[in-house]
Amino acid sequence: MSRSALVENVMAMLEDAGFLVSDRCAIRPKSFDIAARRGEDVLLLKILGNIDAFDAQTGGEMRRLGTYLNATPIVIGLRTRDEELKPGVVYFRHGVPVLSPDTAMDLFVEEVPPLIYAAPGGLYVNIDSEILADVREDRDWSLGRLAKELGVSRRTVSKYEDGMDASVEVAAELEDLFDAPLTSPVSVLEGAEEVRDDEPTPDDPDVAPEDEPIVTVFTRIGFEVHPTDRAPFKSVNESDDEHGQVLAGHSAFTETAEKRARIMSSVGEVTRTRSVYVVDELRRESVEGTALIEKEEMENIEDAIDLRDLIMERGEDREEVA
């Protein structure tokens, strides 16, 4: 299957599952392909045939964007260089959960979360430690007795009851011994950090010199600026008050800039953020809801209210779409 066909299939699957799905980010470089929202669940998705192409720089940016936009970064892929991704298993690359299309279908359409995750050494499951302790005590088995049945040490059994996860083989043996379900799902949307790669999210990239005047304006009027490296926008700008978040881009108004502005509007609709594109020369006022502002005009903005009013006035066509 081509990557384009895979992206289209994933977008159709998410729409069938009730998600609002953004336009595809058909620009390079790009840290994610689409954004999607269902209720309060927001996803930033990278879709790949071979997940070995997913590098640390892209993973770091997706994790940063997930933090700023309150979204879960996810990779959906078919295979690694060595094998096909197994259904029902959550993998992790550079701190981002990775699912096969079948696993994503189960999670988002059938609402059946995966039970297994891959980690160094094999496949593991979350053991419900309280249930394990209860069924062992109901059976009147000591830790030593259970350890003997499993062929492990008493200390290992104690760790299972303290919350340590078990291999798939051990979990299956435990459920056979007690004839009871003992595993709990891997929470991909919430709490996946409990089993993901233990690596810190890298700091924001440096601001490009040509963008420094725009960053200065956002900072002066009270926004916290988070530069991006591979997103369709140059920065995510956050305000603690009612002005919320603004996605910002900056360049001459070219065909590529127009495409970026259109994608920003689509992503902003999903993430519930406004978007603004600063251009060197103003030829029109908006692109599908992304407000266009001339650079000199931007530098003369005095406060966040002025910026908000200008964005809402010029980006009002998105209100009609919404």
N, C-alpha and C positions, 0 to 999 in steps of 0.2 A: 504494500500500500504506500502511495506517495505521501509525503508529509502534508501537502495541501489537502489531500483527501482525508487524512487523519484529523487535521484541524477542523475541517467541515463536519466530520462525524461527531467530534467532541462537542462542537457548538450546537449541533442538532440535538444531541443527547441532553445537554444542559437545558436547552429550551423546552424539551419534552418533560424535563424534571421540574419545570416551573421557574427557572432562572431567567432574569433579565441579563442578556449577554451583549457585551460591547462589540463594536466592529473589530475586525482583526487588525492587529498592529503590524501593518504590512510595510514596515520601514526597518532599516538597520543602522546601528546595532539595536537590539531590542532585548530587554530583560524578561518580558512576558509577551504572550501572544494575544490573550484576551482577558478581560475582567468579567466577572459574573456575580450577580446578587440574587439571593432568595431570602426574603425576610431580612434578618440581621446578619445572615451569613454572606460574607463577601470573599470571593476567590480571585487570586491572580494566578493565571495558569500559563505554564510553558509546555508546549506540546512537541514531542520529539519522537522520531522513529527509534534512534539509538540514544539512550540516556547518557552514554559516555561523552556525548558532545556538550553536556551541561557542566560548565566550569565553575570554579570557585568565585570568580568575579561576578558572574551572573547570579549565582546562589546568594552571595552577600547582598547584592542590590535587591533581589526579590524579598529577602528577609527584612531589609530596611524599609522597603515600600510597604510590606505587610504591617510593620509597626506603625508607620505614619498614617496609613489609610485604614487601619483596623481590619485588615484582610489576611486571609490565610494563603501563603504561597504554596502552590502545588505543581508538580511536574507529572504529566501523563505521557507515558512512553510504551514502546512495544518490547524493547529488548536492550541488552547490553551487547558488547562485542562477543561474549561467550555463551549467552543463553537468553531465551525468552523470559520476560517477567511473568512470574507465577500469579494466577488469579487468587484473590483473597489475601494477598500479602502486601504490606506497606514497606517500601524500601526508603532509604534516606540518602540523599546526595547533598553534601555541603549544607547540611542542616535543613533541607527542604524535603517534605514527604513526596515520594514518587509512587504512582499507582499505574497499573495496567488499565487499558480501557474497560476490561471486564470488571475489575475492582471498582473503578469509578462508576460504572453502570449500577453495580450492586449498591454502592454507597448513596448515590444521588437520585437514582430512579427507584430502586427497590427499597431504599432506606435501610439496607443491611450493612452495618459497618464491618470492616475486616477484623479478624481475630488474631492475625499473625503479623509480626514485623521481622524484618531482616536486620541483623546486627553482626558485627564480627564474630565468627564462630558458628553461625548457622541461623536457624529460624526460631523465634521465641514467641511466647504468648504471655499476656498478663494474667497472673493467678489471683483470684479473689481471696486474699489471705484470711479474711474473717470467715468466709464459708469453709475454707479448707480446715481451719482450726475447729470449727463447729462440727463438721462431719467426722473428723478424726476423734474428737471427744465423744460424740454420739456413739461411735463404734467402740469406744473405750480402748483406743489404741494409744500407746505411748509414742513419743517422738522416735524412740529407738525402734519400736515395732514397725512404724511406717518407713523409717530409713532402711530397715532390713528388707521390707517388701520391694522398695524401689532400687535397692542396691547402691544407696548413697550414704553419706555420713549423717549422723544426727544433727550436726551443725548445719548441713545443707537444708534439711527439712525445716529447721528452726528459721532459716533465712527465708524460705518460701512463705512461712506464716508471718514473717516480718515485712513481706512485700516484695521480695526478690522474684523476678520473672523466671519462668522455666522454659526449657527447650520444648519444642512441639512434642517430642517423643515422651518426655517426662509428664507433660500435661495430659497427654492421651492415656498414659498408664494410671495417673491419679484418678481420672474420670472413670476409667474401667474399674479400678479398685473400689471406689465409693459409689459407683453408679449414679453420679450426680454431675451437673455442669459446674465447673469450677473456674472457667476462663471468663474474662471480661473483654469487651471490644477495645481495639486501638482507636482512641478518639482523634481523628485526623483534624477536625476543625477546632477542637478545644483540647488542650492538654497533651498534644503530640510531643511537646518539648520534653516530656518525661522519658521518652525513648529515642529521641532524635540524636544526631551526632552532637557530641559535646564540644562545639567550637563557637567562640564568640562571634557576634555579628560585627563585621568591620565598620570602622568609622565612615562618615560621609566623605565622598571624594572632594577634592579641592574645587573651588569655583573657577570656571574658565575666565580668563582676563576680560573677554568681551562681554561677559555677563555681570561683572562686578558692579557697574552702575545700577543695574536692575535689582540686584541683591541688596545694595545700599538703600534703595527706596523701600523695599519690603521691610528691611530691618528698622529703618527710621520710623515707619508708621506702625510698628509694633508686632510684626510677624517674626516667627522663628523660621529661618530658611534652611531647608534640607536639599542641597544639590543632589542631582542624580547623574548617573554615568551612562546608562543604556536605556533609559525610558523615553517615551515619545515626548516628554516634557522635560524642561531643564531643572525644575525644582518643585518640591512640595512645600507650600508656605502655610504655616499654622498660626492661628490666633487663638488666644485663650477665651476671647469673648464671643459675641454673637456673629462675628465676621467669619468664623469657621476656617475652612481650608481653601486654598486657591492653587491650582496647577498652573505653572507659568512656563512659557516658551519665549524664545527671543532669536530673531534672525531677520535678514532681509525677506520680504514677502515674495517667495518663489513658489513654484509648483509643489516642491517638497514641503515648504512651510505650510502651505494650504492643507496638504495631506496630514501633517502633524496636528494642525489646529482642529481638523475634523476628528481625528482619533482622540484628541484631548477632550473634546466635547462628549464623545461617546463613552469614554472611560469615566469622565466626570459625572455623567448621568447615572452610571452604575455605582460609583463610589460616593455619590451625593456631595460632590465638590464643584465649585465654580472653576472656570478656566479662562486664562487671559494670555494672549500672544502679543508680545511687544515687537513692533516692526520699525524699520528705519524710515519708511514712508508710507503713510496711510492711504490705501486705495479703496478700501471698503471698511465697514464697521464691525463685521463679524463673519465667522465661518461656522454655520450650523450650531450656534450657541456659544462658541468661544469668542469672547470679545477681543477685538483688535485695537491696540493703543499705540500711538506713535511714541518712539523713544523719548523725544523731548517732552511730550505731553506727560508721559509716565514720570519723568524726573521732576515735574512741577506739581505732582500730587502731594497734598499736605497731610492727609490723614487717611486712616483705614475706611472711614465713611465715604470719603470722596472716591476711593478706589472701588468700594462695593457698589456705589450708585452708578459709576461708569460701567462696571462689568454688567450689572443688571440691565442697564439701559441698552447697551450694545448687544448683549447676549440674550435679549428677550425672546428671540425666536426659539430658544430651547424650551422656554416655558410653554410655547404652543405645542412642541413635540411631546413634552412630558404630560 
